[in-house]
């Protein structure tokens, strides 16, 4: 009895420690963003929304925000077909050089982001697209694609191996079977992966730092630049905007695939 | 004069994967409306055979005919074959009704007739009113029924069952076996069923083909297959069977005397090639052996010997004994006692006498001789 009780106490202590350690910075930022004072501190000196109001007036941040949105959308739009088809091909079909392709596509994970960023900067410079915004989206898509493939592969692996055969048996030619059976069946994975890609691109800093300049700076880079000059509570407010977007993505995920995940566990 | 065309005909169908010959020269014909079960241990090539009939794999040699037409160059989606897959392969993003309607849509049925047809098949599999349920909202047995309805809704020439019942628990499985039989007879659909479950094969089939190592061992109706297995393999695969190895000492037409250990047993064979002095294998069904306490007489049996109970298992409706007979070189003999409630129980290590008749000891030429 006491052994089980002791185990419960230890486990819950660890859980709570982790929860607090993980959420404390967020809570502090959240509090600091509502301060009525002029410096980032916790607990805040009084409550106000003035930093959010100020944020709205800061065109630099607003533009950076819109640029980040643009970059993330491009990254997501490119990654959906690329990641979905790659994952389907690698997990579902017997193709030549399968392992080699798999390793190649997962390469971004093993290469430090600094190296990827530098490499892309040089390549983009060579082909004269450095300094434009859309290549940043492509670059972020490349480095995060493994996440998309993992999300889709997980769904594909949970599917019955005979799903396409069943469709063929029902009279569906291959393309029809793909569009009406395979694709809808992997949709939960595609949605999960797409939201993940969006959030990752939205937060990406290091590679963006290499690929952007003062004219096309994205929000994370912009925040970094501000920190280097002066730390004001508007940075906390920006961070809260980030948190809200992330929470929105999680909510969306739950709404879109929550039921489907249920299905997968069956 | 035209005899009715068989729905399916296989002529010398073989399939190799690399150096492995998964299916070796299989031929059979299947008349309209009958149920064929391909029975065999896993890896015997039965699923490969089914996949070739469905069109997912092409035969390496030989030809498959469906309704008299060779189908080697016909892709699976142009064959009129319904299939129930091992793990069902229902479409997870569709409702039960949408699953059943899918083959109708793909096969371009008049959209106006589809809902009525779906409703009819939901009724046949006893799922009326469940059409709007998602697949994961249905129980295992209900999912089975949806899979059956999906395979049958377009009235295919042929229904294929790839061990769809193997994942179910025993009670549900036996229920679904009878259910399949009912639906099959109601719709008179020609069916090929693949299984490793001997009971399922006996219950569901008009004809059984026993396969091992890619080759057909025996093709017969269930009763003949059970009563007259053509080889030691078939005899041991169906039913609980004791196996003995011995030497033929005296052969008179079908009657054979076999020396096993120190005993000479009387048996029967259908194999005319067995020579005096040849090594033979004998198979004995557990239900043909009677068991008595030691010392009790039973002159009516052709073979009678002393033994010791090695194991006894109570199965409710019957008792299964494993008896060791020193005279046979300690080979185990399995015995069913079908009326355990009214008979004496024999405990482990009890001395007993067992007996059986010559006609029940099936003698085969040694397969590896």
Interface residues (C-beta under 8 A of the other chain):
Chain A: X159 X160 X161 X162 X163 X165 X166 X167 X168 X169 X170 X171 X172 X173 X174 X176 X177 X180 X181 X184 X185 X187 X260 X262 X263 X266
Chain B: X54 X55 X56 X75 X76 X77 X78 X81 X82 X83 X85 X86 X87 X88 X89 X90 X91 X92 X93 X102 X103 X106 X107 X134 X135 X136 X150 X151 X154
